[in-house]
């Protein structure tokens, strides 16, 4: 199988993607229902409370960072994922029962968000690096992008279904449906053919190995630049539950159906961005810069949109650019990291993607409450431009980016990646066009 879907030629990867898609649809349904429960039933349109939920849910990614990367590198990832996915299903079941019975309170949602964050902290790096066990190195970049496509197809379908189900069965019913959806991913792990897996080399448990991931990144300016760019956008830009819910309720004065539709529109763009990344044999820094630039411009335009249809249109471009950026960053980090360090480096990656939310979401929620959701989108736009600055600085300092003006065109040139050729001494540095 060629092109954007070549990884699906393997049985194990097909089974994994199918099970993960069903589970991800349920997860996105729960996210919409949970935000709506907090925003409209447990508080009076309080965006700060939604921000706190996000902080508690993603905070453990930072808190447990050294341990989660260590576990992903040293333990059987298939068994670890079975445990974490089962635990997530139990938590969804518990929150669903509390909500249906009318016992749910805001502090309880806070507690479930914190527990889910703890489980997710161990699940994320294992799930990201498990892709290499399924397809091997040759198709890793494509498989990572297809994972993102599956995730965003779920993000496109889930919110739309949730918008209907919240009115029909309530938020509690949606939580229970999500609990059942975890059966699909657990079943996929059981059905996999162990003989067709590509297990990565496990590293020995030596003193200091927990912090070796940080040392490794520090020695790699290319990885460091990608992670800093990711930090800016993840901390202040990827707060879409706050942006979309508050724009739906306080700016456009509508309900859960609009929230679901707008989230689906953004997910449509995200699927497009993931497929664009899947077509790349090996992603490059220019993809990151393009994604960050369009993200910043898109958020700035979204803040100015006068009605929800134009706002939704800008969300398509924001979703595409954000997914192009994050998927390319994921692939670049995995492909350029030694297999024995991949779990720990990806733990840092996932901690930034999700764990920096506690730093940014309360602030973004406060901006939305104090000024307006439009100003909160302005914060997101600034994060995109900050990421662009970091990427350009790396290219200028380490790859000697040069701009040459010709008749009717502008040409950008840079030196070959010094870190990619470091293991091959004697090879000359070349100059290649990037535009």
Sine and cosine of phi, psi and omega as CSV:
sin_phi,cos_phi,sin_psi,cos_psi,sin_omega,cos_omega
0.00,0.00,0.79,-0.61,-0.10,-1.00
-0.96,-0.28,0.13,-0.99,0.15,-0.99
0.97,0.25,-0.52,-0.86,-0.15,-0.99
-0.93,0.37,-0.29,0.96,-0.09,-1.00
-0.90,-0.43,0.38,0.93,-0.11,-0.99
-0.90,0.44,-0.47,0.88,-0.03,-1.00
-0.92,0.39,-0.37,0.93,-0.03,-1.00
-0.95,0.31,-0.06,1.00,0.04,-1.00
-0.93,0.36,-0.35,0.94,0.02,-1.00
-1.00,0.02,0.70,-0.72,-0.04,-1.00
-0.87,0.50,-0.75,0.66,-0.07,-1.00
-0.87,0.49,-0.65,0.76,-0.02,-1.00
-0.94,0.34,-0.62,0.79,0.05,-1.00
-0.87,0.49,-0.71,0.71,0.00,-1.00
-0.89,0.45,-0.68,0.73,-0.02,-1.00
-0.89,0.45,-0.72,0.70,-0.03,-1.00
-0.90,0.44,-0.66,0.75,0.00,-1.00
-0.89,0.45,-0.74,0.67,0.01,-1.00
-0.91,0.41,-0.65,0.76,-0.01,-1.00
-0.92,0.40,-0.56,0.83,0.00,-1.00
-0.89,0.46,-0.72,0.69,0.01,-1.00
-0.88,0.48,-0.71,0.70,-0.02,-1.00
-0.91,0.42,-0.64,0.77,-0.01,-1.00
-0.92,0.39,-0.57,0.82,0.09,-1.00
-0.87,0.50,-0.72,0.69,0.03,-1.00
-0.89,0.46,-0.63,0.78,0.00,-1.00
-0.90,0.44,-0.68,0.74,0.02,-1.00
-0.93,0.36,-0.55,0.84,0.10,-0.99
-0.87,0.49,-0.69,0.72,0.00,-1.00
-0.91,0.42,-0.64,0.77,0.00,-1.00
-0.87,0.50,-0.70,0.71,0.01,-1.00
-0.90,0.43,-0.72,0.70,-0.02,-1.00
-0.90,0.44,-0.63,0.77,-0.01,-1.00
-0.92,0.40,-0.71,0.70,0.04,-1.00
-0.88,0.48,-0.64,0.76,-0.03,-1.00
-0.94,0.34,-0.62,0.79,0.06,-1.00
-0.86,0.51,-0.72,0.70,-0.02,-1.00
-0.94,0.35,-0.69,0.73,-0.13,-0.99
-0.96,0.29,-0.55,0.84,-0.14,-0.99
-0.90,-0.43,-0.34,0.94,-0.05,-1.00
-0.92,-0.39,-0.66,0.75,-0.06,-1.00
-1.00,-0.05,-0.28,0.96,0.10,-1.00
-0.65,-0.76,0.09,-1.00,0.06,-1.00
-0.97,-0.25,0.99,0.13,0.05,-1.00
0.82,0.57,0.70,0.72,-0.07,-1.00
-1.00,-0.06,0.98,-0.21,-0.01,-1.00
-0.93,0.36,-0.47,0.88,0.02,-1.00
-0.89,0.45,-0.62,0.78,0.03,-1.00
-0.90,0.44,-0.63,0.78,0.07,-1.00
-0.89,0.45,-0.63,0.78,0.05,-1.00
-0.89,0.45,-0.63,0.78,0.03,-1.00
-0.91,0.42,-0.66,0.75,0.05,-1.00
-0.84,0.54,-0.73,0.69,0.01,-1.00
-0.89,0.46,-0.63,0.77,0.00,-1.00
-0.89,0.46,-0.72,0.69,-0.01,-1.00
-0.92,0.39,-0.57,0.82,-0.05,-1.00
-0.96,0.27,-0.52,0.85,-0.08,-1.00
-0.94,-0.33,-0.19,0.98,-0.01,-1.00
-0.85,0.52,-0.66,0.75,0.00,-1.00
-0.86,0.52,-0.34,0.94,0.06,-1.00
-0.86,0.51,-0.60,0.80,0.05,-1.00
-0.99,0.15,-0.67,0.75,-0.08,-1.00
-0.87,0.49,-0.67,0.74,-0.07,-1.00
-0.98,-0.17,0.25,0.97,-0.14,-0.99
-0.77,0.64,-0.79,0.61,-0.05,-1.00
-0.89,0.46,-0.61,0.80,-0.07,-1.00
-0.96,0.29,-0.67,0.75,-0.09,-1.00
-0.92,0.39,-0.64,0.77,0.06,-1.00
-0.91,0.41,-0.63,0.77,0.04,-1.00
-0.88,0.47,-0.70,0.71,-0.01,-1.00
-0.90,0.44,-0.67,0.74,-0.01,-1.00
-0.90,0.44,-0.49,0.87,-0.02,-1.00
-1.00,0.08,-0.40,0.92,-0.17,-0.99
-0.92,-0.38,-0.25,0.97,-0.08,-1.00
-0.92,-0.40,0.29,-0.96,0.05,-1.00
-0.92,0.40,0.92,-0.39,-0.12,-0.99
-0.93,0.37,-0.55,0.83,0.01,-1.00
-0.89,0.45,-0.72,0.69,0.03,-1.00
-0.92,0.38,-0.63,0.78,0.02,-1.00
-0.89,0.46,-0.68,0.73,0.01,-1.00
-0.91,0.41,-0.58,0.81,0.05,-1.00
-0.87,0.49,-0.68,0.74,-0.01,-1.00
-0.92,0.38,-0.71,0.70,-0.06,-1.00
-0.93,0.36,-0.65,0.76,0.00,-1.00
-0.92,0.40,-0.62,0.78,0.05,-1.00
-0.90,0.44,-0.65,0.76,0.01,-1.00
-0.90,0.44,-0.63,0.77,0.04,-1.00
-0.89,0.46,-0.64,0.77,0.05,-1.00
-0.89,0.45,-0.64,0.77,0.03,-1.00
-0.90,0.43,-0.66,0.75,0.01,-1.00
-0.90,0.43,-0.66,0.75,0.05,-1.00
-0.89,0.46,-0.63,0.78,0.03,-1.00
-0.89,0.45,-0.70,0.71,-0.01,-1.00
-0.89,0.46,-0.70,0.71,0.01,-1.00
-0.92,0.40,-0.58,0.81,0.03,-1.00
-0.90,0.44,-0.68,0.73,0.01,-1.00
-0.89,0.45,-0.72,0.70,0.02,-1.00
-0.86,0.52,-0.67,0.74,-0.06,-1.00
-0.94,0.33,-0.70,0.72,-0.01,-1.00
-0.90,0.44,-0.62,0.79,-0.01,-1.00
-0.97,0.23,-0.12,0.99,0.01,-1.00
0.99,0.17,0.28,0.96,-0.04,-1.00
-1.00,-0.08,-0.16,0.99,-0.16,-0.99
-0.92,0.38,0.66,-0.75,0.07,-1.00
-0.77,-0.64,0.28,-0.96,-0.05,-1.00
-0.86,0.51,-0.65,0.76,-0.03,-1.00
-0.91,0.41,-0.50,0.87,0.04,-1.00
-0.94,0.34,-0.63,0.77,0.06,-1.00
-0.89,0.45,-0.64,0.77,0.09,-1.00
-0.84,0.54,-0.71,0.71,-0.03,-1.00
-0.90,0.44,-0.70,0.71,0.03,-1.00
-0.91,0.42,-0.60,0.80,0.03,-1.00
-0.89,0.45,-0.64,0.77,0.01,-1.00
-0.92,0.39,-0.68,0.73,0.03,-1.00
-0.90,0.43,-0.67,0.74,0.03,-1.00
-0.89,0.46,-0.62,0.78,0.04,-1.00
-0.89,0.46,-0.62,0.79,0.02,-1.00
-0.90,0.43,-0.68,0.74,0.02,-1.00
-0.93,0.38,-0.68,0.73,-0.02,-1.00
-0.89,0.45,-0.52,0.85,0.01,-1.00
-0.86,0.51,-0.58,0.81,0.04,-1.00
-1.00,0.08,-0.50,0.87,-0.05,-1.00
-0.95,0.31,-0.67,0.74,-0.16,-0.99
-0.88,0.47,-0.82,0.58,-0.01,-1.00
-0.91,0.42,-0.56,0.83,0.04,-1.00
-0.92,0.39,-0.66,0.75,-0.01,-1.00
-0.92,0.39,-0.65,0.76,0.00,-1.00
-0.91,0.41,-0.71,0.71,-0.04,-1.00
-0.98,0.19,-0.31,0.95,0.04,-1.00
-0.90,0.44,-0.40,0.92,0.02,-1.00
-0.85,0.53,-0.65,0.76,0.02,-1.00
-0.90,0.43,-0.53,0.85,0.06,-1.00
-0.93,0.37,-0.44,0.90,-0.05,-1.00
-1.00,0.10,-0.61,0.79,-0.14,-0.99
-0.86,-0.52,-0.26,0.97,-0.08,-1.00
0.99,0.14,0.04,-1.00,-0.12,-0.99
-0.94,0.35,-0.59,0.81,-0.15,-0.99
-0.87,0.50,-0.65,0.76,-0.05,-1.00
-0.96,-0.29,0.30,0.96,-0.10,-1.00
-0.88,0.47,-0.73,0.68,-0.02,-1.00
-0.86,0.50,-0.69,0.72,0.01,-1.00
-0.91,0.42,-0.66,0.75,-0.01,-1.00
-0.91,0.41,-0.63,0.77,0.05,-1.00
-0.87,0.49,-0.69,0.72,0.01,-1.00
-0.92,0.40,-0.64,0.77,0.03,-1.00
-0.93,0.38,-0.56,0.83,0.12,-0.99
-0.85,0.52,-0.70,0.72,0.02,-1.00
-0.91,0.42,-0.61,0.79,0.05,-1.00
-0.88,0.47,-0.72,0.69,0.03,-1.00
-0.86,0.51,-0.71,0.71,0.00,-1.00
-0.86,0.51,-0.66,0.76,-0.06,-1.00
-0.99,0.12,-0.43,0.90,0.20,-0.98
-0.88,0.47,-0.65,0.76,0.07,-1.00
-0.90,0.44,-0.63,0.78,0.02,-1.00
-0.93,0.37,-0.42,0.91,0.05,-1.00
-0.98,0.21,-0.64,0.77,-0.06,-1.00
-0.99,0.12,-0.71,0.70,-0.12,-0.99
-0.82,0.57,-0.80,0.61,-0.02,-1.00
-0.88,0.48,-0.61,0.79,0.01,-1.00
-0.90,0.45,-0.68,0.73,0.05,-1.00
-0.91,0.40,-0.66,0.75,-0.01,-1.00
-0.88,0.47,-0.64,0.77,0.00,-1.00
-0.85,0.52,-0.57,0.82,0.03,-1.00
-0.98,0.19,-0.70,0.71,-0.09,-1.00
-0.94,0.34,-0.51,0.86,0.02,-1.00
-0.87,0.50,-0.66,0.75,0.03,-1.00
-0.95,0.30,-0.42,0.91,-0.09,-1.00
-1.00,-0.03,-0.80,0.60,-0.07,-1.00
-0.91,-0.42,-0.04,1.00,0.01,-1.00
0.99,0.14,0.19,-0.98,-0.02,-1.00
-0.89,0.46,-0.61,0.79,0.00,-1.00
-0.87,0.49,-0.66,0.75,0.04,-1.00
-0.89,0.45,-0.62,0.79,0.04,-1.00
-0.90,0.44,-0.64,0.77,0.03,-1.00
-0.88,0.48,-0.65,0.76,0.01,-1.00
-0.92,0.39,-0.63,0.78,0.04,-1.00
-0.88,0.47,-0.64,0.76,0.05,-1.00
-0.88,0.47,-0.64,0.76,0.01,-1.00
-0.86,0.51,-0.67,0.74,0.01,-1.00
-0.92,0.39,-0.54,0.84,-0.07,-1.00
-0.90,0.44,-0.39,0.92,0.00,-1.00
-0.93,0.36,-0.29,0.96,0.07,-1.00
-0.86,0.51,-0.56,0.83,-0.04,-1.00
-0.90,0.43,-0.74,0.68,-0.04,-1.00
-0.95,0.30,-0.56,0.83,0.08,-1.00
-0.91,0.42,-0.64,0.77,0.04,-1.00
-0.90,0.43,-0.61,0.79,0.01,-1.00
-0.90,0.43,-0.60,0.80,0.03,-1.00
-0.92,0.39,-0.57,0.82,0.02,-1.00
-0.94,0.34,-0.62,0.78,-0.10,-0.99
-0.98,0.22,-0.23,0.97,-0.08,-1.00
-0.88,0.47,0.53,-0.85,0.04,-1.00
-1.00,0.01,0.95,-0.32,-0.08,-1.00
-0.86,0.51,-0.56,0.83,-0.03,-1.00
-0.94,0.34,-0.29,0.96,-0.01,-1.00
-0.99,-0.17,0.07,1.00,0.06,-1.00
-0.97,0.26,0.35,-0.94,0.03,-1.00
-0.88,-0.48,0.95,0.31,-0.07,-1.00
-0.88,0.48,0.69,-0.73,0.02,-1.00
-1.00,0.09,0.40,-0.92,0.01,-1.00
-0.89,0.45,0.76,-0.65,0.07,-1.00
-1.00,0.07,0.65,-0.76,-0.02,-1.00
-1.00,-0.06,0.44,-0.90,-0.02,-1.00
-0.96,0.29,0.48,-0.88,-0.04,-1.00
-1.00,0.07,0.99,0.13,-0.03,-1.00
-0.99,-0.14,0.40,-0.92,0.04,-1.00
-0.85,0.53,0.70,-0.72,0.02,-1.00
1.00,0.09,-0.02,1.00,-0.06,-1.00
-0.92,0.38,-0.39,0.92,0.02,-1.00
-0.90,0.44,-0.59,0.81,-0.06,-1.00
-0.98,-0.18,0.03,1.00,-0.01,-1.00
-0.90,0.43,-0.48,0.88,0.04,-1.00
-0.87,0.49,-0.66,0.76,0.03,-1.00
-0.92,0.40,-0.65,0.76,0.02,-1.00
-0.90,0.43,-0.63,0.77,-0.01,-1.00
-0.88,0.47,-0.73,0.69,0.00,-1.00
-0.90,0.43,-0.62,0.78,-0.02,-1.00
-0.89,0.45,-0.51,0.86,0.01,-1.00
-0.99,0.15,-0.12,0.99,-0.07,-1.00
-0.88,-0.48,1.00,-0.06,0.00,-1.00
-0.85,0.53,-0.49,0.87,0.02,-1.00
-0.91,0.41,-0.73,0.68,0.05,-1.00
-0.90,0.43,-0.65,0.76,-0.02,-1.00
-0.88,0.47,-0.67,0.74,0.01,-1.00
-0.89,0.46,-0.69,0.72,0.01,-1.00
-0.88,0.48,-0.69,0.73,-0.05,-1.00
-0.94,0.35,-0.57,0.82,0.05,-1.00
-0.93,0.36,-0.66,0.75,0.09,-1.00
-0.85,0.53,-0.69,0.72,0.02,-1.00
-0.89,0.46,-0.61,0.79,0.01,-1.00
-0.85,0.52,-0.74,0.67,-0.05,-1.00
-0.88,0.47,-0.74,0.67,-0.06,-1.00
-0.95,0.31,-0.63,0.78,-0.01,-1.00
-0.93,0.36,-0.62,0.79,-0.07,-1.00
-0.95,0.31,-0.72,0.70,-0.13,-0.99
-0.91,-0.42,-0.14,0.99,-0.07,-1.00
-0.94,-0.34,-0.58,0.81,-0.09,-1.00
-1.00,-0.02,0.74,0.68,0.04,-1.00
-0.96,-0.29,0.76,0.65,-0.12,-0.99
-0.88,0.47,-0.58,0.81,0.06,-1.00
-0.84,0.54,-0.59,0.81,0.03,-1.00
-0.95,0.31,-0.76,0.65,-0.05,-1.00
-0.86,0.51,-0.78,0.62,-0.14,-0.99
-0.96,0.27,-0.65,0.76,-0.02,-1.00
-0.92,0.40,-0.69,0.73,-0.02,-1.00
-0.95,0.32,-0.59,0.81,0.08,-1.00
-0.91,0.42,-0.62,0.79,0.00,-1.00
-0.90,0.43,-0.71,0.70,-0.14,-0.99
-1.00,0.09,-0.79,0.61,-0.16,-0.99
-1.00,-0.04,-0.44,0.90,-0.02,-1.00
-1.00,-0.09,-0.72,0.69,-0.04,-1.00
-0.98,-0.18,-0.06,1.00,0.12,-0.99
0.80,0.60,0.79,0.62,0.01,-1.00
-0.80,-0.61,-0.16,-0.99,-0.14,-0.99
-0.89,-0.46,-0.40,-0.91,-0.11,-0.99
-0.90,0.44,-0.53,0.85,-0.03,-1.00
-0.90,0.44,-0.67,0.74,0.03,-1.00
-0.92,0.40,-0.64,0.77,0.04,-1.00
-0.84,0.55,-0.72,0.69,0.01,-1.00
-0.91,0.43,-0.67,0.74,-0.01,-1.00
-0.90,0.44,-0.70,0.71,-0.02,-1.00
-0.91,0.41,-0.63,0.77,0.05,-1.00
-0.90,0.43,-0.61,0.79,0.04,-1.00
-0.92,0.40,-0.62,0.78,0.03,-1.00
-0.89,0.45,-0.67,0.75,0.04,-1.00
-0.91,0.41,-0.63,0.78,0.02,-1.00
-0.91,0.42,-0.52,0.85,0.07,-1.00
-0.86,0.51,-0.70,0.72,0.07,-1.00
-0.90,0.43,-0.60,0.80,-0.02,-1.00
-0.90,0.43,-0.64,0.77,0.05,-1.00
-0.88,0.47,-0.67,0.74,0.03,-1.00
-0.87,0.49,-0.70,0.71,0.01,-1.00
-0.89,0.45,-0.64,0.77,0.01,-1.00
-0.91,0.40,-0.63,0.78,0.02,-1.00
-0.93,0.37,-0.58,0.81,0.08,-1.00
-0.88,0.47,-0.68,0.73,0.03,-1.00
-0.92,0.39,-0.55,0.83,-0.01,-1.00
-0.91,0.41,-0.46,0.89,-0.01,-1.00
-0.98,0.21,-0.20,0.98,0.01,-1.00
-0.99,0.11,0.80,-0.60,0.04,-1.00
-0.90,0.43,-0.71,0.71,0.05,-1.00
-0.58,-0.81,0.92,-0.38,-0.05,-1.00
-0.90,0.43,0.38,-0.93,-0.06,-1.00
-0.74,-0.68,0.13,-0.99,-0.01,-1.00
-0.89,0.46,-0.48,0.88,0.00,-1.00
-0.91,0.42,-0.52,0.86,0.08,-1.00
-0.91,0.41,-0.64,0.76,0.04,-1.00
-0.90,0.44,-0.71,0.71,-0.02,-1.00
-0.90,0.43,-0.67,0.75,0.02,-1.00
-0.89,0.45,-0.70,0.71,0.01,-1.00
-0.89,0.46,-0.70,0.71,-0.02,-1.00
-0.92,0.40,-0.63,0.78,0.00,-1.00
-0.90,0.43,-0.76,0.64,-0.01,-1.00
-0.90,0.43,-0.58,0.81,0.04,-1.00
-0.87,0.49,-0.75,0.67,-0.01,-1.00
-0.88,0.48,-0.71,0.70,0.01,-1.00
-0.91,0.42,-0.67,0.75,-0.01,-1.00
-0.88,0.47,-0.69,0.72,0.02,-1.00
-0.91,0.42,-0.61,0.79,0.04,-1.00
-0.90,0.44,-0.67,0.74,0.03,-1.00
-0.93,0.38,-0.64,0.77,0.00,-1.00
-0.86,0.51,-0.59,0.81,0.00,-1.00
-0.91,0.42,-0.34,0.94,-0.07,-1.00
-0.98,-0.21,-0.10,0.99,-0.11,-0.99
-0.92,0.40,0.73,-0.68,-0.08,-1.00
-0.99,0.13,-0.31,0.95,-0.01,-1.00
-0.60,-0.80,0.20,-0.98,-0.15,-0.99
-0.95,0.31,-0.40,0.92,0.02,-1.00
-0.95,0.31,-0.70,0.71,0.06,-1.00
-0.92,0.40,-0.59,0.81,0.08,-1.00
-0.88,0.47,-0.69,0.72,0.03,-1.00
-0.89,0.46,-0.59,0.81,0.03,-1.00
-0.89,0.46,-0.68,0.73,0.03,-1.00
-0.91,0.41,-0.51,0.86,0.03,-1.00
-0.89,0.45,-0.51,0.86,0.05,-1.00
-0.88,0.48,-0.72,0.69,-0.01,-1.00
-0.94,0.34,-0.60,0.80,0.05,-1.00
-0.89,0.45,-0.70,0.72,0.00,-1.00
-0.89,0.46,-0.68,0.73,0.00,-1.00
-0.90,0.44,-0.71,0.71,-0.04,-1.00
-0.93,0.36,-0.67,0.75,0.00,-1.00
-0.89,0.45,-0.64,0.76,-0.02,-1.00
-0.96,0.29,-0.61,0.79,0.09,-1.00
-0.85,0.52,-0.68,0.73,-0.02,-1.00
-0.91,0.41,-0.81,0.59,-0.11,-0.99
-0.93,0.36,-0.62,0.79,0.01,-1.00
-0.93,0.38,-0.69,0.73,0.04,-1.00
-0.90,0.44,-0.65,0.76,0.03,-1.00
-0.89,0.45,-0.68,0.73,0.03,-1.00
-0.85,0.52,-0.76,0.65,-0.02,-1.00
-0.90,0.44,-0.68,0.73,-0.02,-1.00
-0.88,0.47,-0.66,0.75,-0.01,-1.00
-0.92,0.40,-0.72,0.69,-0.03,-1.00
-0.92,0.40,-0.68,0.73,-0.07,-1.00
-0.94,0.33,-0.46,0.89,-0.07,-1.00
-0.98,-0.19,0.14,0.99,0.01,-1.00
-0.94,-0.34,0.68,-0.73,0.05,-1.00
-0.86,0.51,0.60,-0.80,-0.09,-1.00
-0.85,0.52,-0.58,0.81,-0.01,-1.00
-0.94,0.33,-0.28,0.96,0.01,-1.00
-0.96,-0.28,-0.10,1.00,-0.19,-0.98
-0.88,0.48,-0.66,0.75,-0.03,-1.00
-0.88,0.48,-0.69,0.72,-0.03,-1.00
-0.95,0.32,-0.63,0.77,0.04,-1.00
-0.93,0.37,-0.64,0.77,0.04,-1.00
-0.94,0.35,-0.46,0.89,0.12,-0.99
-0.90,0.44,-0.65,0.76,0.08,-1.00
-0.90,0.44,-0.69,0.72,0.02,-1.00
-0.84,0.54,-0.78,0.62,-0.05,-1.00
-0.93,0.36,-0.52,0.85,0.06,-1.00
-0.90,0.44,-0.58,0.81,0.04,-1.00
-0.95,0.30,-0.69,0.73,-0.01,-1.00
-0.86,0.51,-0.71,0.71,-0.09,-1.00
-0.95,-0.32,-0.58,0.81,-0.14,-0.99
-0.97,0.23,-0.36,0.93,0.04,-1.00
-0.98,0.17,-0.15,0.99,0.06,-1.00
-0.83,0.56,-0.63,0.78,0.06,-1.00
-0.85,0.52,-0.43,0.90,0.04,-1.00
-0.98,0.20,-0.61,0.79,-0.12,-0.99
-0.99,-0.14,-0.59,0.80,-0.14,-0.99
-0.90,0.43,-0.66,0.76,0.06,-1.00
-0.89,0.46,-0.61,0.79,0.03,-1.00
-0.92,0.40,-0.71,0.70,0.01,-1.00
-0.90,0.44,-0.65,0.76,0.07,-1.00
-0.89,0.46,-0.64,0.77,0.04,-1.00
-0.90,0.44,-0.66,0.75,0.04,-1.00
-0.88,0.48,-0.67,0.74,0.01,-1.00
-0.90,0.43,-0.64,0.77,0.00,-1.00
-0.96,0.28,-0.66,0.75,-0.13,-0.99
-0.99,0.16,-0.66,0.75,-0.04,-1.00
-0.96,-0.29,-0.97,0.26,0.10,-1.00
-0.03,-1.00,0.31,-0.95,0.07,-1.00
-0.86,0.51,-0.45,0.89,0.01,-1.00
-0.91,0.42,-0.63,0.78,0.05,-1.00
-0.93,0.38,-0.56,0.83,0.05,-1.00
-0.89,0.45,-0.62,0.79,0.08,-1.00
-0.92,0.40,-0.50,0.87,0.09,-1.00
-0.89,0.45,-0.60,0.80,0.08,-1.00
-0.88,0.47,-0.67,0.74,0.03,-1.00
-0.89,0.46,-0.65,0.76,0.03,-1.00
-0.87,0.49,-0.68,0.73,0.01,-1.00
-0.88,0.47,-0.57,0.82,0.01,-1.00
-0.91,0.42,-0.60,0.80,0.05,-1.00
-0.90,0.43,-0.68,0.74,0.00,-1.00
-0.93,0.36,-0.56,0.83,0.07,-1.00
-0.90,0.44,-0.64,0.77,0.03,-1.00
-0.90,0.43,-0.64,0.77,0.04,-1.00
-0.87,0.50,-0.68,0.73,0.01,-1.00
-0.87,0.50,-0.68,0.73,0.00,-1.00
-0.89,0.45,-0.70,0.72,-0.01,-1.00
-0.90,0.44,-0.69,0.73,0.01,-1.00
-0.91,0.41,-0.64,0.77,0.02,-1.00
-0.87,0.50,-0.67,0.74,0.03,-1.00
-0.89,0.46,-0.72,0.70,-0.03,-1.00
-0.90,0.44,-0.62,0.79,0.01,-1.00
-0.93,0.36,-0.67,0.74,-0.11,-0.99
-0.98,0.20,-0.66,0.75,-0.14,-0.99
-0.96,-0.29,-0.36,0.93,-0.01,-1.00
-0.83,-0.56,0.19,0.98,0.16,-0.99
0.78,0.63,0.82,0.57,0.04,-1.00
-0.85,0.53,0.75,-0.67,0.03,-1.00
-0.76,-0.65,0.58,-0.82,0.02,-1.00
-0.90,-0.44,0.82,-0.57,-0.01,-1.00
-0.85,-0.52,0.77,-0.63,-0.03,-1.00
-0.99,-0.16,0.79,-0.61,0.06,-1.00
-0.86,-0.52,-0.13,-0.99,0.01,-1.00
-0.96,0.27,0.94,-0.33,0.05,-1.00
0.98,0.20,0.15,0.99,0.02,-1.00
-0.41,-0.91,0.30,-0.95,0.08,-1.00
-0.84,-0.54,0.75,-0.66,-0.04,-1.00
-0.88,-0.47,0.75,-0.66,0.04,-1.00
-0.95,-0.30,0.76,-0.65,0.05,-1.00
-0.77,-0.64,0.44,-0.90,0.05,-1.00
-0.43,-0.90,0.32,-0.95,0.02,-1.00
-0.97,0.26,0.38,-0.93,0.06,-1.00
-0.89,0.46,0.41,-0.91,-0.04,-1.00
-0.87,0.49,0.92,-0.40,-0.03,-1.00
-0.92,0.39,-0.40,0.92,-0.02,-1.00
-0.99,0.14,-0.48,0.88,0.03,-1.00
-0.95,0.32,-0.50,0.87,-0.05,-1.00
-0.97,-0.23,0.07,1.00,-0.07,-1.00
-0.89,0.46,-0.50,0.87,-0.04,-1.00
-0.99,0.12,0.00,1.00,-0.03,-1.00
-0.83,-0.56,0.97,0.24,-0.05,-1.00
-0.88,0.48,0.53,-0.85,0.03,-1.00
1.00,-0.05,-0.18,0.98,0.02,-1.00
-0.99,0.14,0.74,-0.67,-0.05,-1.00
-0.97,0.26,0.54,-0.84,0.10,-0.99
-0.97,0.24,0.73,-0.69,-0.04,-1.00
-0.93,-0.38,0.21,-0.98,0.08,-1.00
-0.92,-0.40,0.74,-0.68,-0.01,-1.00
-0.73,-0.68,0.53,-0.85,0.04,-1.00
-0.98,0.18,0.63,-0.78,0.07,-1.00
-0.94,-0.35,-0.20,0.98,0.07,-1.00
-0.69,-0.73,0.00,0.00,0.00,0.00
